[in-house]
């Protein structure tokens, strides 16, 4: 199983999110669950404000999250793409490829 390179896992609840996700810088997150000491990724995303975005998932179908800050939205997009390809493969397992925000951004794996 590939590694995400993200910090965590942590519980998807308001208190935990506020405690561990203090910065409002761009970042990537993964939502999922742990089974037999292995984190299983169910959803990948990015945001310019990880704290705010993760709070939108509280009470939904995901128990745990991992995250990592990046210096720019483009760097976050590139990491999101890498994780997406590592976990959801070239077809995406019915999960759409991450969307780019800027026309000149390209996926580092498939150049989409």
N, C-alpha and C positions, 0 to 999 in steps of 0.2 A: 504494500500500500504506500503510495507517495506521501510525502510530508508537505504540510501547507507552509511552514516557515512562519506561522502566526503564533502569537502569545495566547495561552489558555490551555484548556477550556475553562470557561466561567459560566455560572448560571445566568440565564436570560431573565433577569429581574431588575427593577429600577435601582435598588440599593447597590447591587453588584456592579451594574453598568456605571453608576456615578462614582463608585469607589475605584474601579480599575481603568476607566476610560475618561481621563480628566481633560485631555487636550481636545481642541476643536480643529485639529489639522486633518488633512485628507488621509484616508486609510481604506483598508480592505478588511472585510469580515467574512467569517464562515459560520454557518449555523448547522447544528447537527446533534449527534448523541454519541455517548461512549458505550462500547460493549467490549468486554474482555480487554480492558485497558487500551482500546483502539478508538480514536475519534473518527466517526463516519460523517463525512460532509454531505449535507442535504441541499444546501443553498450557499451560493457565493454572492457577495455584493461589495460595493464600494460607496463611499460618501465623502463629501468635503467636511462633514461633521459626524463622525462615527457614533459619538454618544447619542445624539438626537436620532440617528437612523436606527440604532439598535433598540432604542426604547419603543419604536414602532412594532417590534417583534414580540414584545412582552405579552404573554397570554396566548400566543399563537402556537403552532405545532412544533416548536423547536425548544429543546431543553437547555442546550449549551451553545456558547459562541466562542470563537477565537478571533483575534484581531491583530492588526499591526498598522502603525502610522507610516506615512510616506511624506517626502518633501514636496510633492506636487500631485495634482490630480492625474497627470499623465503617468507618473510613476505608479500610482495606485491602479490605474487602468491596466497597465502592463502586468502587474502582479496578479490582478484579478483574472486576466486572460490566461496566464501561466497556470494558476490553480484550476481554472475551468477546464483547460486541456488535460491537466494531470488527473482530474477526478471524473470528468464527464466525457472525455474522449472526443474524437473528431466529429462525431455526430451529435454530441451533447446530451444523449440519453433523454431527449425531450426537454432539455433545458437550453434556452437560447444563448447563443454566444454573447458575451458582454458587449454592450453598445458603447461606442466611442462618443465623446462629447465634442471633439474637435475633428474637423475634416482631415487634418494631416496626421492624426494618430493612427498607428497600425498595430495590430496584434503582433507581438514578437514571435509567435509560433506560426500562424497561418496568414499573416499580413492582411487580415480582414479590416 
